[in-house]
Amino acid sequence: MKNNFRNLLSCLINGGVKYLFSLSSFRVWQRDFDVWKKKYMASLTGNLGEPILFLLAMGFGLGSMIPSMEGTRYIEFIAPGLIGSAIMYGASFECTFGSYTRLAVQKTYDAIRVTPVSLEEVTAGDMLWGATRGLIGGMVFLGVMLCFGLIKSWGVFFLPFVMILISLVFASLAMFFASKAPSYDFFSYYFTLIIAPMFLFSGIFFPLDTMPFWVKGLAWLMPLTHFVDLSRALVLGDIGWWALVDILWLLLFTVVTVYFAIQGVRKRVIN
């Protein structure tokens, strides 16, 4: 049993995560960053607009009619979760529409493969860039929270490490869908059936305890749910032993989704 687990873990790491640490993957990331620098303001506005609008509308608007949520102001309750929302949308848009364009339309992947960079490294570098896009959005939103006085604990200094994990999860999940997409329209399935339910049922806007048992069970499987729990605990200073479970689940999700994303692109290109 132990050997089977080790073999499985070794397969997942050697076929996926290890490429994230390649110098060639970093060069692909650097290429994407150089392109992004030319249009970063429009990009940031698009990625941050929705979470900030939700913070203002739900936090100050609806929040004015809700005395408290789990012993804290409503805007303080939803703000940590909206960090995850900013990351999720930033990484997802980059690794769906952006990666699909580079993979299938502009043929950027094919062009880079003429160099000594392998297909796995191209994919890993592109995913790293998608994760960076999500991380940038999350960090800027964290700055907005600081301006509003919504950070209550020094534990927030540990939050960027969790943000890196969830950024990689959504970048690789989106990349997997990009590897299967026959056209841009295919991403409607991803955003409607995967992203929207996570946004609504991961505990950002209300405690999951109010939901039926089966909804709570499905929500627990979602990576964003675990990020929201960790983010809220670190921002509000209410960390507990359960945080270890959340971190382990995010680590597992990262390893699995990175593997399937890289192998998905490899299968598409080879076929």
C-alpha positions as CSV (number, residue, x, y, z in Angstrom):
1,M,0.0,0.0,0.0
2,K,2.8,2.4,0.9
3,N,4.7,1.5,-2.2
4,N,1.6,2.2,-4.4
5,F,1.1,5.6,-2.7
6,R,4.8,6.5,-3.2
7,N,4.7,5.4,-6.9
8,L,1.5,7.5,-7.4
9,L,3.0,10.5,-5.7
10,S,6.3,10.1,-7.7
11,C,4.3,9.9,-10.9
12,L,2.3,13.1,-10.1
13,I,5.4,15.1,-9.1
14,N,7.7,13.9,-11.9
15,G,5.0,14.4,-14.5
16,G,3.9,17.8,-13.3
17,V,5.1,19.8,-10.3
18,K,8.8,19.3,-11.0
19,Y,8.6,21.4,-14.2
20,L,7.5,24.4,-12.2
21,F,11.0,24.7,-10.8
22,S,12.8,24.5,-14.2
23,L,14.9,27.5,-15.4
24,S,13.4,27.1,-18.9
25,S,9.9,27.3,-17.4
26,F,10.9,30.6,-15.7
27,R,12.0,31.9,-19.1
28,V,8.6,31.2,-20.5
29,W,7.1,33.0,-17.5
30,Q,9.4,35.9,-18.2
31,R,8.3,36.1,-21.9
32,D,4.6,36.3,-20.8
33,F,5.5,38.9,-18.2
34,D,7.2,41.1,-20.8
35,V,4.1,41.0,-23.0
36,W,1.8,41.8,-20.0
37,K,3.8,44.8,-19.0
38,K,2.6,46.6,-22.1
39,K,-1.1,46.4,-21.1
40,Y,-1.0,45.9,-17.3
41,M,-3.4,48.7,-16.3
42,A,-6.3,47.4,-18.5
43,S,-5.6,43.9,-17.2
44,L,-5.6,44.9,-13.5
45,T,-8.8,46.9,-13.9
46,G,-10.6,44.0,-15.5
47,N,-9.4,41.5,-12.8
48,L,-10.0,43.7,-9.8
49,G,-13.2,45.5,-10.8
50,E,-15.6,42.7,-9.9
51,P,-14.2,41.8,-6.4
52,I,-14.0,45.5,-5.4
53,L,-17.6,46.2,-6.6
54,F,-18.7,43.1,-4.6
55,L,-16.9,44.4,-1.6
56,L,-18.5,47.8,-1.9
57,A,-22.0,46.6,-2.8
58,M,-22.2,43.6,-0.5
59,G,-20.0,44.9,2.3
60,F,-21.3,48.4,2.7
61,G,-24.7,48.0,1.0
62,L,-26.1,44.7,2.2
63,G,-23.7,44.8,5.2
64,S,-25.5,47.8,6.5
65,M,-28.6,45.6,7.0
66,I,-26.8,42.7,8.6
67,P,-25.7,43.4,12.2
68,S,-22.9,40.8,12.2
69,M,-21.8,37.5,10.7
70,E,-20.2,35.0,13.0
71,G,-19.4,37.8,15.5
72,T,-17.8,40.2,13.0
73,R,-19.0,42.9,10.7
74,Y,-20.3,41.6,7.4
75,I,-17.7,43.5,5.3
76,E,-14.9,41.9,7.4
77,F,-16.5,38.5,6.9
78,I,-16.6,38.7,3.1
79,A,-13.4,40.6,2.4
80,P,-10.9,37.7,3.0
81,G,-12.9,35.4,0.7
82,L,-13.0,38.0,-2.0
83,I,-9.2,37.7,-2.1
84,G,-9.7,34.2,-3.3
85,S,-12.2,35.4,-5.9
86,A,-9.7,37.9,-7.3
87,I,-7.1,35.2,-7.6
88,M,-9.5,32.6,-9.1
89,Y,-10.7,34.9,-11.8
90,G,-7.3,36.4,-12.6
91,A,-5.6,33.0,-13.0
92,S,-8.6,31.4,-14.7
93,F,-8.9,34.1,-17.4
94,E,-5.2,34.0,-18.2
95,C,-4.9,30.2,-18.4
96,T,-8.2,29.8,-20.4
97,F,-8.4,32.5,-23.0
98,G,-4.8,33.6,-22.8
99,S,-3.2,30.1,-22.9
100,Y,-5.6,28.8,-25.5
101,T,-4.7,31.8,-27.8
102,R,-1.0,31.0,-27.3
103,L,-1.5,27.3,-27.8
104,A,-4.0,27.0,-30.6
105,V,-4.3,30.4,-32.3
106,Q,-0.9,32.2,-32.2
107,K,1.0,28.9,-32.1
108,T,3.4,30.4,-29.5
109,Y,3.9,27.0,-27.9
110,D,5.1,25.6,-31.2
111,A,7.5,28.5,-31.7
112,I,9.1,28.1,-28.3
113,R,9.4,24.3,-28.8
114,V,11.9,25.0,-31.6
115,T,14.3,26.1,-28.8
116,P,15.7,23.6,-26.2
117,V,12.6,24.2,-24.0
118,S,10.4,21.2,-23.7
119,L,6.6,21.2,-24.1
120,E,6.2,20.4,-20.4
121,E,8.3,23.4,-19.5
122,V,6.4,25.7,-21.9
123,T,3.1,24.6,-20.2
124,A,4.6,24.9,-16.7
125,G,5.9,28.4,-17.5
126,D,2.6,29.5,-18.9
127,M,0.8,28.1,-15.8
128,L,3.3,30.0,-13.5
129,W,2.4,33.2,-15.3
130,G,-1.3,32.5,-14.9
131,A,-0.7,31.9,-11.2
132,T,1.2,35.1,-11.0
133,R,-1.7,37.0,-12.6
134,G,-3.9,35.6,-10.0
135,L,-1.4,36.4,-7.2
136,I,-1.1,40.0,-8.4
137,G,-4.8,40.5,-8.3
138,G,-5.0,39.0,-4.8
139,M,-2.2,41.1,-3.5
140,V,-3.7,44.3,-4.9
141,F,-7.0,43.4,-3.3
142,L,-5.3,42.8,0.0
143,G,-3.9,46.3,-0.3
144,V,-7.5,47.6,-0.8
145,M,-8.5,45.8,2.4
146,L,-5.6,47.4,4.2
147,C,-6.9,50.9,3.1
148,F,-10.4,50.0,4.4
149,G,-9.0,48.8,7.7
150,L,-10.2,45.3,7.3
151,I,-7.1,43.4,8.4
152,K,-7.2,42.5,12.1
153,S,-4.3,40.1,12.6
154,W,-0.6,39.8,12.0
155,G,-1.4,36.3,10.7
156,V,-2.0,38.0,7.4
157,F,1.8,37.9,6.7
158,F,1.4,34.1,6.2
159,L,-1.4,34.6,3.7
160,P,0.7,35.1,0.6
161,F,2.0,31.5,0.9
162,V,-1.6,30.2,0.8
163,M,-2.3,32.6,-2.1
164,I,0.5,31.0,-4.1
165,L,-1.1,27.6,-3.7
166,I,-4.6,28.6,-4.7
167,S,-3.1,30.6,-7.6
168,L,-1.4,27.4,-8.9
169,V,-4.6,25.4,-8.4
170,F,-6.7,27.7,-10.6
171,A,-4.0,28.3,-13.2
172,S,-3.5,24.6,-13.7
173,L,-7.3,23.8,-13.6
174,A,-7.9,26.4,-16.2
175,M,-4.9,25.1,-18.3
176,F,-6.4,21.7,-18.2
177,F,-9.7,23.0,-19.7
178,A,-7.6,25.0,-22.3
179,S,-6.0,21.7,-23.3
180,K,-9.4,20.2,-24.1
181,A,-11.0,23.3,-25.7
182,P,-11.9,23.1,-29.4
183,S,-12.8,26.8,-29.4
184,Y,-13.2,29.8,-27.1
185,D,-16.9,28.9,-26.6
186,F,-15.8,25.8,-24.6
187,F,-14.8,28.0,-21.7
188,S,-18.5,28.8,-21.0
189,Y,-18.6,25.3,-19.4
190,Y,-15.7,26.1,-17.2
191,F,-16.9,29.4,-15.9
192,T,-20.5,28.4,-15.6
193,L,-20.1,24.9,-14.1
194,I,-16.9,25.2,-12.2
195,I,-16.1,28.8,-11.3
196,A,-19.6,30.2,-10.7
197,P,-20.5,27.5,-8.1
198,M,-17.2,27.9,-6.3
199,F,-17.7,31.7,-6.2
200,L,-21.2,31.3,-4.7
201,F,-20.8,28.2,-2.5
202,S,-17.3,28.4,-1.0
203,G,-18.3,30.4,2.0
204,I,-17.4,33.9,0.8
205,F,-20.8,35.4,1.4
206,F,-22.4,33.3,4.1
207,P,-21.4,30.4,6.4
208,L,-21.8,27.0,4.8
209,D,-23.5,25.7,8.0
210,T,-26.7,27.2,6.7
211,M,-26.6,24.9,3.6
212,P,-28.0,21.3,3.3
213,F,-25.6,18.5,4.2
214,W,-25.0,17.5,0.5
215,V,-24.2,21.1,-0.5
216,K,-21.7,21.3,2.4
217,G,-20.1,18.1,1.3
218,L,-19.7,19.3,-2.3
219,A,-18.4,22.7,-1.0
220,W,-15.8,21.0,1.1
221,L,-14.3,19.4,-2.0
222,M,-13.8,22.8,-3.6
223,P,-10.3,24.3,-3.3
224,L,-11.7,27.8,-2.9
225,T,-13.6,26.7,0.2
226,H,-10.3,25.8,2.0
227,F,-8.7,29.0,0.9
228,V,-11.6,31.1,2.2
229,D,-11.3,29.3,5.6
230,L,-7.6,30.0,5.8
231,S,-7.8,33.5,4.5
232,R,-10.5,34.5,7.0
233,A,-8.7,32.9,9.9
234,L,-5.4,34.6,9.1
235,V,-7.0,38.0,8.4
236,L,-9.2,37.9,11.5
237,G,-6.8,36.1,13.8
238,D,-8.9,33.0,14.4
239,I,-6.5,30.2,13.3
240,G,-7.1,26.6,14.5
241,W,-5.9,23.0,14.1
242,W,-8.2,22.6,11.1
243,A,-6.0,24.9,9.1
244,L,-3.6,22.0,8.6
245,V,-6.4,20.1,6.8
246,D,-7.0,23.0,4.6
247,I,-3.3,23.4,3.7
248,L,-2.9,19.7,3.0
249,W,-6.0,19.7,0.8
250,L,-4.7,22.6,-1.2
251,L,-1.3,21.0,-1.6
252,L,-2.9,17.8,-2.9
253,F,-5.1,19.8,-5.3
254,T,-2.1,21.6,-6.6
255,V,-0.1,18.5,-7.3
256,V,-3.0,16.7,-9.0
257,T,-4.2,19.7,-11.1
258,V,-0.6,20.6,-12.3
259,Y,-0.1,17.1,-13.4
260,F,-3.3,16.8,-15.4
261,A,-2.8,20.2,-16.9
262,I,0.7,19.4,-18.2
263,Q,-0.3,16.0,-19.4
264,G,-3.4,17.4,-21.0
265,V,-1.5,19.9,-23.1
266,R,1.1,17.2,-24.0
267,K,-1.7,14.8,-25.2
268,R,-3.3,17.6,-27.3
269,V,-0.1,18.6,-29.0
270,I,1.1,15.1,-29.7
271,N,-2.2,14.0,-31.0
